Amino acid sequence: MIFPAIDLMDGGCVRLLKGDFAQRTNYSIDPVMTAQNFEAVGAKWLHVVDLDGAKNRMAAQSDLIIEIAKTGGMKVQTGGGLRNAQQIKHLLDNGIERVVIGSLAVKNPSLVRQWMQEFGPEKIVLAIDIVLDLDGTPRPATHGWTQTSEMSLWQVIDNFKQAGLKTILVTDIAKDGGLQGSNIALYLDIMRRYPDLDLITSGGVGCLEDVVNLKALNPAGIIIGKALYENKITLSGAIAC
């Protein structure tokens, strides 16, 4: 399943390079119309990130995201700045299919497990952004990717298994926004260790060959962002290949 991505700042579509707000590209396209165009060519899911919320740790684009979700028949998952159950409930009650929780899964896992129990584990996607340390161990990055956890990705996932974790979204920061291909070896390792989890891949897609290589793994989802906005590939081509 291909998940086209919309990253929002100041009500518009943007992309960041490796999560760096100083390396931001603005696109003069309307987010709602962009979502409608994605649906028109066959997208079933949409991945939306509130970058204002992620930067300021306070959801800022919820109304726009809900508007996007209500414009068509796509399922929408969204994250960025979600810090309390009221925010999550507001989104889920207004057409959002599931919410994406990132650094809090590392910094406050007990709270996230509480949300999984309250809303159902199927409504919570854990988004783990990782860096590979010197021995190749994937470790979550937090605080805007400026700090690396002492925990491994495997420890973080294991902490949520008993809570009924269903879906994980993993981004190799070194690949994000680079359009140079995804970390296939990492995703193979995740799927080998956790065959019962739905894995969504993110970061690195720059051409159709990258999509083909990811589809060969048969993940639950493949997020594509910058390659679509930079016209490196078309969404219809990615869906069809």
N, C-alpha and C positions, 0 to 999 in steps of 0.2 A: 504494500500500500504506500503510495506516494503522499507525503504531507507537505504541500507548499507552505512556506512560512511568510508571515507578515510580522515585522518588527516595528513597533510604534514608538515614536517620540514626538511630543508636541502636536499630536493628532495626525502625523504624517508617517509615511513608510521610509525606513532607514535600514542600513546594514552597517554593522561594526566589523572591524578586522580584529580577530582574536579577542573579542570582547572589550576592545579599547575604545572608550567614548571619545577619545581624541582623534581616532581614525574612523570617523563616521561619514558615511555617504548618504546624502538625501536624495530621494527619488520623487519627482514631481508627478505622483500618481495618487489618486484617491483610494484610501484603504478599502472602503465599502465597494467601490467599483472593481478594485483589484480582486477582492474575494469573489465577486460575481463572475468575473472573467475566469477565475480558477475553476469555479463550479461549472461554467459553461463548457469547458473542455474535458470535464470528467472527474474532477477531484471529489472525493467522498469525505475527506477529512481536511481540516485546516489547523495549522499550528500558529498561534498568535502570542507574541511576547510584548508585555508592557515594559519597555526599557526605561521609561520614566520611573515606573514603580521599582524596577530592579535597582536603578541608580540611587533612588531616594528612600528605598525600603518602605514604600507606601504606595499601594495600588492607586494609579492615577488615570488609567484609561478604561476603566471598567464599563462606563456607559457606551463608549465607542465600540468596545469589544462585543458587548451585548447587541448593539445595533448590527454589527457585522454578522453575528450568529443568527439574527432574526431575518436577514435578507434572503436567505436561501435554504437549501436542504442539506448543506454540508454539516457534518459534526465538527465541533470546534473544541480544541483543548487550548488552555491558556495559562500563562504564569507571569510572574514578575511583580514583586512587592507584596505578595500575599502573606499577611502576618497574623491573621486571626480568623476564627471560624465564621464570624459574621460576613466577612468579605467572600469567603468561599461559598457560603450559603446563598449570598446575593447572586453570585455568578451561576451557580447550579440551578437556582430557582428561575433564572431568566434565560435558559436555553443553552448554556454552556454544558457540554457533555462531560468534561472532566478537567480538573485543574492540575497544573504542573508546579511542583514544589522542588526548589533547588537547594541552596546552601543550608536552609533550615534542617534538611534531612541529616546534615552532618553536625550542625551546631546545636540543634534541639530535637533530637530524634524522638524523645518521649512525647513532645507536642504533636509531631507529625503522625506518630502511631495513634494518638488520641483522635486526630482528624480522620484517620483511616477507619477507626472504629465507629465514629459518629456518622460519616458520610458513606462508608463502604469503600473497601480497598480498590474497587473497580473505578472509583471516581478520582483517585489520586495517582498521578504519575510522578515518580521520583526522577528528577533530572540531575544527573551527576556529571559535572564538568571535570575532566581529569588531566593531569600531567603525568608523564612517565618519569619515575626517578632513575637513578643511574643503573639500577639493576633491572629496569624494565617494569617495575611494579606500578600499576596505575593508582594514583592518589588524588582524591578530590581537592579541587581548588576552591577557596572561599574568599570573601571580602573583595569582590570584584576581580577575582583571579589573582590577587596580589599575595595570598597566603596559601600554603599547601598543608593539608591535614596530615597528621601522623598516622591516621588510619588508612588502610588500603580500600580500594573500591570493593573488594571482596568482603571486608569486614562491615562496610556500610550496608551492603545488600543483605548479608547474613542477619544484621540487626533488625531488618524489616520482614524477614521471611515468616516469622511466627505471627506477624500482624496480618498476614494474608497478601503480601505484596504481589501485584499482578503485572505491572508495566514499569519498565525503566527506560529512561532516555539518556544515552551516554554520548558526550561530546569530547573528542580529543582536542584540547585547546590548540595544540600545535597545528592542527589541520583546519581549524575554523576560519572561514572566510578566505582561505588560500587558493581554492579552486584547483588543488593539486592532487585530489584523490583522498579517500577516507582510510582510516586505520583498520584495514580488513583483518589483520592478525588479532587486534584487540577484540573486535566483535566476534570473531571465531572463538576466542577464549571465553568470552562471556557466555555465549550460547552453549559451549561445551560444559561449562560449570553449572549453568542454570537453564537447562533445557525446558523447564516448565514456565519460565518467565517470558513475557512478551517484550522483546527488545526493539526500541526505536533508535535508529542511528541518526547522527547529526554531525555535520561539518565535513568540508572537503570536496563535496561534489562539484566538478567543474566541466564534465562532459558526459555524454551518454555512456561511454565505456565505464565510467565510475558507477553509474546507476546499474548497469548490467552486472558489474562485479558485486555490488551490494545485493542485488536481487538474487544472485546465486546462493547467497547465505540464507535466504528466505526469512528475513527479519519481519517483525510485525509491522514496521513502518520505516520509511526513509524520508527524512526531512531535507528539503531542498529550498534554499533561499537565494543567495547571491547569484548563483548560476542562472536563475530565472530572470532576475532583474538586470543582469549584465548581458542577457541574450546569448549566453553560452549554449543553452539548451532551451527547448520549449517544454512546457508542462505536458502537452499532448504526447510529445516524443518520449518523455520520461515514463509516462503511464503505459505507453504501448510497447516499449522495448523489452 
